[in-house]
Amino acid sequence: MTIRRYRPVDMIFPGGAAAKAANKCPVCRSDIREGEFTSELSAREFTISGLCQKCQDFVFAAPEED
């Protein structure tokens, strides 16, 4: 019997693990290209969430001042 573990990110992004395995962003479905990430931290975030650089830039952008 195999026990499948779910990570919280898999609950937020259903199908995210399959998208990441196919080298696609789970949010925008764009192809992930080698060398796309602007930093080691961004590349590491990809291993967690599967987000492409563009989606990471949007999600982690500093809040705008009013």
Protein Blocks (a to p, Z undefined) as FASTA:
>chain_A
ZZddddfklmmmghklmmmmnopafklopacdehkagbfklmmmmmmnopafklmmmmmp
ccddZZ
